[in-house]
Each structure stands twice: as C-alpha cells, then as structure tokens.
Amino acid sequence: MTTLQSVPALGTHPASGSLPSRAETREQLSKATYDLLVIGGGILGISTAWHAAQSGLRVALVDAGDFAGATSSASSKLLHGGLRYLQTGAVKLVAENHFERRAVSRQVAPHLANPLTFYLPVYKGGPHGAAKLGAGVFAYSALSAFGDGVGHVISPAKAQRDVPELRTDNLKAVAVYGDDQMNDARMALMTVRAAVEAGATVLNHAAVTGLRFTRGRVTGAELQDRTDGTEFGVTARLVLNATGPWVDHLRKMENPDAAPSIRLSKGAHLVLRRTRPWKAALATPIDKYRITFALPWEDMLLLGTTDEEYEGDPADVAVIEKDTAQILDEAAFSIRDQQLSRDLITYSFAGLRVLPGGPGDTSKAKRETVVTEGRGGMLSVAGGKWTTFRHIGRTVMNKLATLPGHPLGEDMEPVSRLPRKLPLPGIANPNAVAHRLLIDGGTPGPRMSADTARHLATHYGSLSFDIARLANESPALAERIHPDAPEIWAQVAYARDHEWAETADDVLRRRTTLTIRGLATDEIRAGVESVLGDRKS
C-alpha cells in the first residue's frame, strides 16, 4: 500500500484537459443567464440537465452535496423491470421498464451495467407457489422479449451450485429470471459527464440559500460554495427543483404556504464480505408484495432492502439496529447463517424513496414521477425509479415544451428529435477494454493486475485508458490504494481532475469502492485528502 510519505507527490500537476476550477465555474454561473437552472444533482436532476443540454438549452446544475451523494447512490444497484409490479397487473409499466433497462445495459452504458441472473426460491409454506412464480418469471421474460432468456424453474440442487450459501431446507423449487446491475454512483457520474459534454455547467457542494424573484416569478437562486463559503448567484429563465427528499423544502422557499407534495420511504442496505463465490442473485419473497434481495456486487454481497415511512430530516437518514436486524432476519429465509454473521458486515447505507403524497403502505405505493408547477413558476420533479432515469429526463423536457406561454419551447429541440439511445461517455465492450489494459499495461509502466483491469473497464469503459496513462507516467499512481481492493491511486488523481471530487468521501464512497469494502482507513483517507489538496487553485 502506498505510504503517506509518497502520496503528496502524486499528481501534483493536474492532467491536461482537466476541469475548470471552482472559482472559474462560479464566475461562469454568476455572469451568464441560463435557460434552465436545475437544483439537485441526483439522477433525476442529472438526467434532465443532460436532455436539456442536448435540446440546445443553456443549462446549469447545482447540488448542495456531491453528485448522487444522497439517495441516488443508496439504491439496490439494479436496472430492472420490476417483477413485483406484475402482482398489481401493471403489465405496461413492466414492459416500459424493460425497454429502458435493455436500452441502458445494451446501447447507452454497456460498460457500466452487467446482466445478472436472479433465483427466486420457493419454500414450503411461502407466500407464493412454484407454479405461480414459474408463470410469473415466464411472463416477466416475455415482456422483455426474452432478451435475457426464458424465465423458468430449476431444481434446488442446481441453484445451490451457483449460490452455495442457499438454504435448501424445505426448498421446493427455484424460479429463474434475468435483470441488470450497476454501480449507481458511477452511472450518475458518467451522466453528469454526458451533460457537460452536451454543454451544461455543473457545480457540486453548492447549497441554495434562497431563490431569486422577478415580479413574483422564480428567476434563479442564491448559493453558497460549501468548500470555502463563497456566496454567488445564478440567473435563469426557469428553475427546476429536483432535490429529491428536500423537494418540499425548496417549494416552501418559493411559497411558504405550499402544502406537502410527497412522502418518504426509507430503504436500508447492508454490504458483507462473501464467504464463497456467488454466480447468481437471490430475490426472496417475504410476503405477497415484498422481496428481499441478496446481490453479488463489487465482489461483496449486498442485502436489502427495507421499506417504511420516514418522517425525519432527510439529512439524518441512517441505518439503525432495527434495520440491520430486519435485513439479516429476512435474508435468513434463504441464506445460511455463516454468510450472515455480523462480523462480515463492511458497510451499511440508507436512502429515501420519494413517493407521491397520500395514505397507504409505502411498499405498495407507485414509484411514479410527479412534475408540478409552483406559484412562482418553479417546476418541481419528484419520484421515479433509477431504471427509467432517461425516460424521466424526457418527461420533464416534454413538460418544459408545453408550459403556458412556451417560455422555453421555441428555443429547444423537441425531445422526439433527440437521439433515442445516446451512449454515455466511455462506451465500450468492457471485456475488450480489460484485455487491452492487460496487454498494454506493461509498457512503459508496471504491469496492471487482472482485477484492476477488470475494475477499470467496468467502471470507466474506454476512459480507463486515461487512467492507465496516468499510472504509466507515475509509478506511485500505479500502486493499489489498499491491497484488498482493485483501485489504484491514479483513480484518485483522475477523480480530482475530471470527476468533480472535492472531499475524501466523494472519492472513497462514490468514485471508488473503498468505503463499501470497509477499507477507508484513516491513513487512506489522509492520503486521498493529500491528493485532492494538490488540485490547481
């Protein structure tokens, strides 16, 4: 592992083509008049900014924290059709979700998504029978045009060969279907890059302190740079509130009398070290509506999720003992005890689902997107699913085009004319990228290890070659950050110069996997902070 003594020498000269400084970005934001100011850098705001910039609008995007720093990096990491929606007869919704899932995983971001086989165990006395689940996974795969194979049922013995920790007591059969998986933080960051490449101006760690008004209309926002306290403002013809769990907080800035528009549901997850390799994921029915997941992810095991109403401050959401106990208890329906030891837990996280306001159990509420217009003309968008992030961006753009008076409609390209499946930056076959990294990695620098090559290929795509060049130019950058993780120090310098990383958590939690692996030690955190401190002024 690189010692702290050598870390300050890493990347003291930012790479060519690196991002403008924060001061330069603030000046740009302050001087221009934007067509659209998007407040909120979760995936809804990011996707809208991407589509708006593609449409020819002058777009600014700001977030009080990091991009995807809250709920958008606290998901179950799935791109999926939503098997449980078949329960309620939402066939059209499942088909639409599958269309978006396939588009993202095959045309838009095949370098960031990977297919994952799911096993749905059927236990004696469980909430569903084998025939019902067999028919369900067949219908589910049919709605995906059998693009992931035909949903079917296999024997417990065959399933246990792929999932060795599967509990087989009273296991009658296992239904099989296919979906896709991703690293949500990396997918969000690549979408930010796409928005910037399309012309958007973005700034994270910039908190809204107030809204700007012109004759009663919202025409921008006052902000404070959280990294140094600098205050500045942004003027825009239209403001979009995409702040997720904080959407009503911003609506009250616009109109103190605004009634609540959403409710929140907390979803907690646990990350554990795996005791043995898993070749498939488990989706275990808990009751008629809920499923608990056990997902092989980033060489770890991801368990979850919970689903219960949350009424506290969104900033305070966290995994508590009750959540941990519930997740482990539910996982024990289908997983052997040795894989569920608390000693194996490396990390836990919780996010907040934004649901339409109303009564009823949150687990049965629709994951739909709601777009509303406030008294001052500010649009607010809330809710939805990660899988449909592109569709949500298009939905908001269609709303912009049809606003009364058409404030932006005449200046933007209609959504129908935009490229339907525009790829994200770095698009490439990850297997080919990994192969190239291994073949080319030995000259002139040190040879890259196979797990690092694979990690880079599946998190950066063809942009991996930029990181490999940094490692070749500086042997210190080619070293692993921690011996038990595939990341190298070149990724930290790259995150600083090209991915808006401002804090150690930005790097360790969202641009790498060190935190979720339980490897973000004080020494590594100090090393990352040292590299970040070498950015250009």
C-alpha positions as CSV (number, residue, x, y, z in Angstrom):
1,M,0.0,0.0,0.0
2,T,1.3,3.5,-0.8
3,T,2.7,5.2,2.2
4,L,1.6,8.7,3.2
5,Q,5.1,9.9,2.6
6,S,4.8,9.2,-1.1
7,V,1.2,10.4,-1.5
8,P,1.9,14.1,-1.7
9,A,4.0,13.5,-4.8
10,L,1.0,12.0,-6.6
11,G,-0.4,14.1,-9.4
12,T,0.8,17.5,-8.3
13,H,0.4,18.6,-11.9
14,P,-3.3,18.2,-12.9
15,A,-3.8,16.4,-16.2
16,S,-4.3,18.3,-19.3
17,G,-7.9,18.9,-20.2
18,S,-8.9,18.8,-16.6
19,L,-12.0,20.6,-15.2
20,P,-12.1,24.4,-14.7
21,S,-11.5,25.4,-11.1
22,R,-14.5,26.1,-8.8
23,A,-13.7,29.8,-8.9
24,E,-13.9,29.7,-12.7
25,T,-17.1,27.7,-12.6
26,R,-18.7,30.1,-10.1
27,E,-17.8,33.1,-12.2
28,Q,-19.3,31.4,-15.3
29,L,-22.5,30.6,-13.3
30,S,-22.7,34.2,-12.0
31,K,-22.3,36.0,-15.3
32,A,-24.5,34.0,-17.6
33,T,-28.2,33.9,-17.9
34,Y,-29.3,30.3,-18.2
35,D,-32.4,28.9,-19.8
36,L,-32.7,26.3,-17.1
37,L,-31.2,26.0,-13.6
38,V,-31.5,22.5,-12.2
39,I,-31.3,22.4,-8.4
40,G,-30.4,18.9,-7.3
41,G,-27.7,16.6,-8.6
42,G,-29.4,13.3,-8.1
43,I,-30.1,11.2,-11.1
44,L,-33.4,13.0,-11.9
45,G,-31.7,16.4,-12.0
46,I,-28.7,15.0,-13.8
47,S,-30.8,13.3,-16.5
48,T,-32.9,16.4,-17.0
49,A,-29.8,18.5,-17.4
50,W,-28.4,16.0,-19.9
51,H,-31.5,16.0,-22.0
52,A,-32.0,19.8,-21.7
53,A,-28.4,20.4,-22.9
54,Q,-29.0,18.1,-25.8
55,S,-32.0,20.1,-26.7
56,G,-29.9,23.2,-27.1
57,L,-30.8,25.0,-23.8
58,R,-28.2,26.8,-21.7
59,V,-28.3,24.6,-18.6
60,A,-26.8,25.0,-15.1
61,L,-26.9,22.2,-12.5
62,V,-26.0,22.6,-8.8
63,D,-26.2,20.4,-5.7
64,A,-25.7,21.1,-2.1
65,G,-23.6,18.0,-1.7
66,D,-21.9,15.7,-4.2
67,F,-23.5,14.4,-7.4
68,A,-25.6,11.4,-6.5
69,G,-24.5,12.0,-2.9
70,A,-27.8,11.0,-1.3
71,T,-30.5,8.6,-2.4
72,S,-29.1,8.2,-6.0
73,S,-26.1,6.3,-4.6
74,A,-28.1,4.5,-2.0
75,S,-30.2,2.3,-4.3
76,S,-30.3,-1.5,-4.7
77,K,-28.0,-1.0,-7.7
78,L,-30.5,-2.6,-10.1
79,L,-31.7,-1.9,-13.5
80,H,-34.9,-4.0,-13.6
81,G,-38.3,-4.3,-15.0
82,G,-39.9,-4.6,-11.5
83,L,-41.1,-8.2,-11.1
84,R,-43.4,-7.3,-8.2
85,Y,-45.4,-4.9,-10.4
86,L,-46.9,-7.9,-12.2
87,Q,-48.7,-8.6,-8.9
88,T,-50.8,-5.5,-9.4
89,G,-51.4,-6.1,-13.1
90,A,-49.0,-3.2,-14.2
91,V,-48.0,-5.1,-17.4
92,K,-47.5,-1.9,-19.4
93,L,-45.2,-0.5,-16.7
94,V,-43.1,-3.6,-16.6
95,A,-42.7,-3.6,-20.4
96,E,-41.7,0.1,-20.3
97,N,-39.2,-0.6,-17.6
98,H,-37.7,-3.5,-19.5
99,F,-37.3,-1.3,-22.6
100,E,-35.4,1.3,-20.6
101,R,-33.3,-1.4,-18.8
102,R,-32.3,-3.0,-22.1
103,A,-31.5,0.4,-23.7
104,V,-29.2,1.4,-20.8
105,S,-27.5,-2.0,-20.4
106,R,-27.0,-2.7,-24.2
107,Q,-26.8,0.6,-26.1
108,V,-26.4,3.5,-23.6
109,A,-24.0,2.1,-21.0
110,P,-22.9,-1.5,-21.6
111,H,-19.6,-0.6,-19.9
112,L,-21.4,0.3,-16.6
113,A,-24.2,-2.3,-16.4
114,N,-23.9,-6.1,-16.4
115,P,-26.5,-8.8,-16.7
116,L,-27.4,-10.7,-13.5
117,T,-29.3,-14.0,-13.1
118,F,-31.8,-14.0,-10.3
119,Y,-33.0,-17.0,-8.4
120,L,-36.4,-16.8,-6.7
121,P,-36.6,-19.6,-4.1
122,V,-39.9,-21.2,-3.4
123,Y,-40.1,-22.6,0.1
124,K,-42.8,-24.8,1.6
125,G,-45.3,-22.5,3.3
126,G,-44.0,-19.4,1.5
127,P,-46.3,-16.7,0.1
128,H,-46.2,-18.0,-3.4
129,G,-46.3,-21.4,-5.0
130,A,-43.9,-22.8,-7.6
131,A,-46.5,-22.8,-10.4
132,K,-47.4,-19.2,-9.8
133,L,-43.8,-18.0,-9.7
134,G,-42.9,-20.1,-12.7
135,A,-45.7,-18.4,-14.7
136,G,-44.6,-15.1,-13.3
137,V,-41.0,-15.3,-14.4
138,F,-42.1,-16.6,-17.8
139,A,-44.4,-13.6,-18.2
140,Y,-41.7,-11.3,-17.0
141,S,-39.2,-12.6,-19.5
142,A,-41.8,-12.4,-22.3
143,L,-42.3,-8.7,-21.5
144,S,-38.6,-8.3,-22.1
145,A,-39.0,-10.0,-25.5
146,F,-37.0,-12.9,-24.0
147,G,-33.8,-10.8,-24.3
148,D,-32.4,-12.4,-21.1
149,G,-33.6,-15.9,-21.9
150,V,-36.9,-17.6,-20.9
151,G,-38.0,-17.4,-17.3
152,H,-38.2,-21.0,-15.9
153,V,-37.9,-23.2,-12.8
154,I,-34.9,-25.2,-11.8
155,S,-34.2,-27.7,-9.0
156,P,-32.8,-26.7,-5.6
157,A,-29.6,-28.7,-6.3
158,K,-28.8,-26.8,-9.5
159,A,-29.5,-23.5,-7.8
160,Q,-27.1,-24.3,-4.9
161,R,-24.3,-25.0,-7.3
162,D,-24.4,-21.3,-8.3
163,V,-25.4,-19.9,-4.8
164,P,-23.5,-22.2,-2.4
165,E,-24.9,-20.4,0.7
166,L,-28.6,-21.0,-0.4
167,R,-30.7,-22.5,2.3
168,T,-32.2,-25.8,1.0
169,D,-34.3,-26.9,3.9
170,N,-38.0,-27.0,2.7
171,L,-36.9,-25.6,-0.6
172,K,-39.3,-26.9,-3.3
173,A,-38.1,-25.2,-6.4
174,V,-36.3,-22.1,-7.7
175,A,-37.7,-19.7,-10.4
176,V,-35.1,-18.0,-12.7
177,Y,-35.2,-14.7,-14.4
178,G,-32.8,-12.0,-15.7
179,D,-32.2,-8.3,-14.9
180,D,-29.2,-6.0,-14.8
181,Q,-27.0,-4.5,-12.2
182,M,-24.8,-1.3,-11.9
183,N,-22.7,0.8,-9.6
184,D,-25.3,3.7,-9.2
185,A,-22.7,6.3,-8.3
186,R,-20.6,5.6,-11.3
187,M,-23.6,5.6,-13.6
188,A,-24.7,9.0,-12.2
189,L,-21.2,10.5,-12.7
190,M,-21.0,9.4,-16.3
191,T,-24.4,11.0,-16.9
192,V,-23.0,14.2,-15.4
193,R,-20.1,14.0,-17.8
194,A,-22.6,13.5,-20.7
195,A,-24.5,16.6,-19.6
196,V,-21.3,18.6,-19.5
197,E,-20.2,17.3,-22.9
198,A,-23.6,18.5,-24.2
199,G,-22.9,22.0,-22.9
200,A,-24.2,22.1,-19.3
201,T,-22.3,23.9,-16.5
202,V,-22.3,22.0,-13.2
203,L,-21.1,22.5,-9.7
204,N,-21.4,20.2,-6.6
205,H,-21.1,21.3,-3.0
206,A,-23.1,24.5,-3.7
207,A,-26.1,25.0,-1.5
208,V,-29.1,27.1,-2.3
209,T,-29.6,29.7,0.4
210,G,-32.5,31.5,-1.3
211,L,-34.4,31.9,-4.6
212,R,-34.3,34.9,-6.9
213,F,-37.6,36.5,-7.9
214,T,-38.5,38.9,-10.7
215,R,-42.1,40.3,-10.5
216,G,-43.2,37.3,-8.5
217,R,-41.5,34.7,-10.8
218,V,-38.6,32.5,-9.7
219,T,-35.7,33.6,-11.8
220,G,-32.7,31.9,-10.2
221,A,-31.1,31.1,-6.9
222,E,-28.6,32.4,-4.3
223,L,-25.9,29.9,-3.5
224,Q,-23.0,29.3,-1.1
225,D,-20.0,27.2,-2.1
226,R,-19.6,24.8,0.8
227,T,-15.9,24.3,0.2
228,D,-14.9,27.8,1.0
229,G,-18.1,29.8,1.9
230,T,-18.1,31.9,-1.2
231,E,-21.6,33.3,-2.0
232,F,-22.8,33.8,-5.5
233,G,-26.0,33.6,-7.6
234,V,-27.4,32.1,-10.8
235,T,-30.0,33.7,-13.0
236,A,-32.2,31.5,-15.1
237,R,-35.4,31.8,-17.2
238,L,-36.8,28.7,-15.5
239,V,-35.8,26.8,-12.3
240,L,-36.3,23.1,-11.8
241,N,-36.4,21.8,-8.3
242,A,-35.1,18.2,-8.4
243,T,-33.9,18.0,-4.8
244,G,-35.5,14.6,-4.1
245,P,-36.3,14.2,-0.4
246,W,-35.8,18.0,0.0
247,V,-38.3,18.9,-2.8
248,D,-40.9,20.4,-0.4
249,H,-38.2,22.4,1.5
250,L,-37.4,24.2,-1.8
251,R,-41.1,24.6,-2.6
252,K,-41.5,26.4,0.7
253,M,-38.8,28.9,-0.4
254,E,-40.9,29.6,-3.4
255,N,-44.2,29.7,-1.5
256,P,-44.3,29.5,2.4
257,D,-47.9,28.2,2.2
258,A,-47.0,25.3,-0.2
259,A,-48.7,22.1,1.1
260,P,-46.6,18.9,1.3
261,S,-46.5,17.1,-2.0
262,I,-44.5,13.9,-1.2
263,R,-43.9,11.3,1.5
264,L,-40.7,9.4,2.1
265,S,-39.9,5.8,2.4
266,K,-36.6,4.6,3.9
267,G,-34.6,1.8,2.3
268,A,-31.7,0.4,4.2
269,H,-29.0,-2.0,2.8
270,L,-26.1,-4.0,4.3
271,V,-22.8,-4.8,2.5
272,L,-21.0,-8.0,3.6
273,R,-17.9,-9.9,2.6
274,R,-18.7,-13.1,0.8
275,T,-17.7,-16.4,2.3
276,R,-17.9,-18.1,-1.1
277,P,-18.4,-17.1,-4.8
278,W,-21.9,-16.4,-6.0
279,K,-22.9,-16.8,-9.6
280,A,-26.5,-15.5,-9.2
281,A,-28.6,-13.2,-7.1
282,L,-31.4,-14.2,-4.7
283,A,-34.8,-12.5,-4.7
284,T,-36.7,-14.0,-1.8
285,P,-40.4,-13.3,-1.3
286,I,-41.1,-12.0,2.2
287,D,-44.8,-11.6,1.8
288,K,-47.3,-11.1,-1.0
289,Y,-45.7,-7.7,-2.1
290,R,-42.2,-7.5,-0.7
291,I,-39.0,-9.2,-1.9
292,T,-35.6,-9.1,-0.2
293,F,-32.5,-9.2,-2.3
294,A,-29.1,-10.8,-1.9
295,L,-26.9,-9.5,-4.7
296,P,-23.3,-10.3,-5.6
297,W,-22.0,-6.8,-6.1
298,E,-18.4,-5.3,-6.3
299,D,-17.0,-8.6,-5.0
300,M,-19.2,-8.3,-2.0
301,L,-22.8,-9.3,-1.0
302,L,-25.5,-6.6,-0.9
303,L,-28.5,-7.3,1.2
304,G,-31.8,-5.4,1.4
305,T,-34.0,-3.5,1.4
306,T,-36.4,-2.1,4.0
307,D,-39.4,-0.1,3.1
308,E,-41.0,2.0,5.8
309,E,-42.4,5.5,6.1
310,Y,-39.8,8.1,7.1
311,E,-40.7,11.5,8.7
312,G,-37.4,12.8,10.0
313,D,-34.9,15.2,8.5
314,P,-33.7,13.7,5.2
315,A,-30.1,14.6,6.1
316,D,-30.3,12.4,9.2
317,V,-31.4,9.1,7.4
318,A,-29.2,6.3,8.6
319,V,-29.2,2.5,9.2
320,I,-30.2,1.8,12.7
321,E,-30.1,-1.5,14.7
322,K,-33.7,-2.3,13.8
323,D,-32.9,-2.1,10.1
324,T,-29.8,-4.3,10.4
325,A,-31.8,-6.9,12.4
326,Q,-34.7,-6.9,9.9
327,I,-32.4,-7.2,6.9
328,L,-30.4,-10.1,8.4
329,D,-33.6,-11.8,9.6
330,E,-35.3,-11.6,6.2
331,A,-32.1,-12.7,4.4
332,A,-32.1,-15.8,6.7
333,F,-35.2,-17.1,4.9
334,S,-32.9,-18.2,2.1
335,I,-29.3,-17.8,3.2
336,R,-27.2,-19.9,5.5
337,D,-26.2,-18.4,8.9
338,Q,-22.5,-18.5,8.2
339,Q,-22.9,-15.9,5.4
340,L,-25.0,-13.6,7.7
341,S,-22.5,-13.2,10.5
342,R,-22.4,-9.5,11.7
343,D,-18.6,-9.8,11.6
344,L,-18.9,-9.9,7.8
345,I,-20.6,-6.5,7.5
346,T,-18.3,-3.9,6.0
347,Y,-20.8,-1.1,5.4
348,S,-24.4,-0.1,5.6
349,F,-26.3,2.7,3.9
350,A,-29.9,4.1,3.7
351,G,-31.7,6.2,1.1
352,L,-35.1,7.7,0.9
353,R,-37.6,6.9,-1.8
354,V,-39.7,9.9,-2.8
355,L,-43.3,8.8,-3.2
356,P,-46.5,10.8,-4.1
357,G,-48.3,12.1,-1.1
358,G,-51.2,10.0,0.1
359,P,-52.3,7.2,2.5
360,G,-51.4,3.6,2.5
361,D,-48.4,1.2,2.9
362,T,-45.3,2.7,1.3
363,S,-44.3,-0.8,0.0
364,K,-47.5,-0.7,-2.2
365,A,-47.1,2.9,-3.4
366,K,-46.4,3.5,-7.1
367,R,-42.8,4.6,-7.9
368,E,-44.1,7.3,-10.3
369,T,-42.7,10.7,-11.2
370,V,-44.7,13.8,-10.4
371,V,-44.0,17.2,-12.1
372,T,-45.7,20.2,-10.6
373,E,-45.5,24.0,-11.1
374,G,-45.4,26.3,-8.2
375,R,-46.9,29.8,-7.6
376,G,-43.7,31.4,-8.7
377,G,-43.3,29.3,-11.9
378,M,-40.7,26.9,-10.4
379,L,-41.1,23.3,-11.6
380,S,-40.6,20.5,-9.1
381,V,-40.0,16.9,-10.1
382,A,-40.0,14.1,-7.6
383,G,-40.2,10.3,-7.6
384,G,-39.4,7.6,-10.0
385,K,-37.0,4.7,-10.5
386,W,-33.3,4.5,-11.3
387,T,-34.1,2.2,-14.2
388,T,-36.2,4.9,-16.0
389,F,-33.8,7.8,-15.5
390,R,-33.7,8.6,-19.2
391,H,-37.4,8.4,-19.5
392,I,-37.8,10.8,-16.6
393,G,-35.5,13.3,-18.3
394,R,-37.6,13.1,-21.4
395,T,-40.8,13.5,-19.4
396,V,-39.5,16.7,-17.8
397,M,-38.4,18.1,-21.2
398,N,-41.9,17.4,-22.6
399,K,-43.3,19.4,-19.7
400,L,-41.0,22.3,-20.4
401,A,-42.1,22.4,-24.0
402,T,-45.7,22.7,-23.1
403,L,-45.6,25.2,-20.3
404,P,-48.1,28.1,-20.7
405,G,-46.6,30.9,-22.8
406,H,-43.9,28.4,-24.0
407,P,-41.0,30.2,-22.2
408,L,-38.5,27.6,-23.5
409,G,-40.4,25.7,-26.1
410,E,-39.4,27.8,-29.0
411,D,-35.7,27.6,-28.1
412,M,-35.3,23.9,-27.6
413,E,-35.2,20.9,-29.9
414,P,-38.2,18.7,-29.3
415,V,-37.5,15.5,-27.4
416,S,-38.8,13.4,-30.3
417,R,-35.9,14.6,-32.4
418,L,-33.2,13.8,-29.9
419,P,-31.1,10.6,-30.3
420,R,-33.1,7.9,-28.7
421,K,-30.2,5.9,-27.2
422,L,-27.3,8.3,-27.0
423,P,-24.5,6.5,-25.2
424,L,-22.8,7.7,-22.1
425,P,-19.1,8.6,-22.1
426,G,-16.6,5.7,-22.2
427,I,-19.0,3.3,-24.0
428,A,-17.0,0.2,-24.9
429,N,-17.0,-3.5,-24.5
430,P,-15.6,-3.9,-21.0
431,N,-14.0,-7.3,-21.9
432,A,-12.1,-5.7,-24.7
433,V,-11.0,-2.8,-22.6
434,A,-9.8,-5.1,-19.8
435,H,-7.9,-7.2,-22.4
436,R,-6.2,-4.1,-23.8
437,L,-5.3,-2.8,-20.3
438,L,-3.6,-6.1,-19.5
439,I,-1.8,-6.3,-22.9
440,D,-0.7,-2.7,-22.9
441,G,-0.2,-2.2,-19.2
442,G,3.4,-3.4,-19.0
443,T,4.9,-0.7,-21.2
444,P,6.3,1.7,-20.2
445,G,4.9,1.4,-16.6
446,P,4.3,-1.5,-14.2
447,R,2.1,-4.4,-15.4
448,M,-1.6,-3.9,-14.3
449,S,-3.2,-6.7,-12.3
450,A,-6.2,-8.5,-13.8
451,D,-8.6,-7.4,-11.1
452,T,-7.6,-3.8,-11.5
453,A,-8.0,-4.0,-15.3
454,R,-11.5,-5.5,-14.9
455,H,-12.5,-3.0,-12.3
456,L,-11.4,0.0,-14.5
457,A,-13.1,-1.5,-17.6
458,T,-16.4,-1.9,-15.8
459,H,-16.4,1.5,-14.1
460,Y,-14.9,3.8,-16.7
461,G,-15.1,1.9,-20.0
462,S,-12.7,3.3,-22.6
463,L,-11.9,6.2,-20.2
464,S,-9.8,3.6,-18.4
465,F,-7.0,4.3,-20.9
466,D,-6.7,7.8,-19.5
467,I,-6.2,6.4,-16.0
468,A,-3.7,3.8,-17.3
469,R,-1.7,6.6,-18.9
470,L,-1.5,8.4,-15.5
471,A,-0.3,5.2,-13.9
472,N,2.3,4.7,-16.7
473,E,3.6,8.2,-16.2
474,S,4.0,7.9,-12.4
475,P,4.8,4.5,-10.8
476,A,3.3,5.8,-7.5
477,L,-0.1,6.3,-9.2
478,A,0.0,2.6,-10.4
479,E,0.1,1.3,-6.8
480,R,-3.1,0.0,-5.2
481,I,-4.8,2.2,-2.7
482,H,-5.4,-0.8,-0.4
483,P,-4.0,-4.3,-1.0
484,D,-7.6,-5.8,-0.7
485,A,-9.2,-3.6,-3.3
486,P,-8.6,-3.3,-7.1
487,E,-8.4,0.6,-7.1
488,I,-5.1,2.4,-7.8
489,W,-4.0,5.9,-6.9
490,A,-4.4,7.1,-10.4
491,Q,-8.1,6.9,-9.9
492,V,-7.9,9.5,-7.1
493,A,-6.0,12.0,-9.3
494,Y,-8.4,11.3,-12.1
495,A,-11.4,11.9,-9.8
496,R,-9.9,15.2,-8.7
497,D,-9.1,16.5,-12.2
498,H,-12.0,15.0,-14.2
499,E,-14.8,13.9,-11.9
500,W,-15.5,16.9,-9.5
501,A,-14.2,15.1,-6.4
502,E,-13.8,17.6,-3.6
503,T,-13.8,15.5,-0.4
504,A,-12.4,12.2,0.7
505,D,-15.9,10.8,0.8
506,D,-16.5,11.9,-2.8
507,V,-13.6,9.6,-3.7
508,L,-13.9,6.8,-1.2
509,R,-17.7,6.4,-1.2
510,R,-18.8,7.3,-4.8
511,R,-15.8,7.3,-7.2
512,T,-14.2,4.1,-5.8
513,T,-15.4,1.2,-3.7
514,L,-13.1,1.6,-0.8
515,T,-15.8,2.7,1.7
516,I,-18.3,0.0,0.8
517,R,-15.5,-2.6,1.2
518,G,-14.7,-1.3,4.7
519,L,-11.3,-0.3,3.7
520,A,-11.4,3.5,4.0
521,T,-8.9,3.7,6.8
522,D,-7.7,6.9,8.4
523,E,-4.4,6.5,6.6
524,I,-6.0,6.1,3.2
525,R,-8.4,9.0,3.9
526,A,-5.5,11.2,4.7
527,G,-3.7,10.1,1.6
528,V,-6.8,10.9,-0.6
529,E,-7.1,14.3,1.1
530,S,-3.5,15.0,0.3
531,V,-4.0,14.2,-3.4
532,L,-7.2,16.3,-3.5
533,G,-5.2,19.1,-2.0
534,D,-2.9,19.1,-5.0
535,R,-5.6,20.4,-7.3
536,K,-4.9,23.6,-9.2
537,S,-6.0,26.7,-7.4
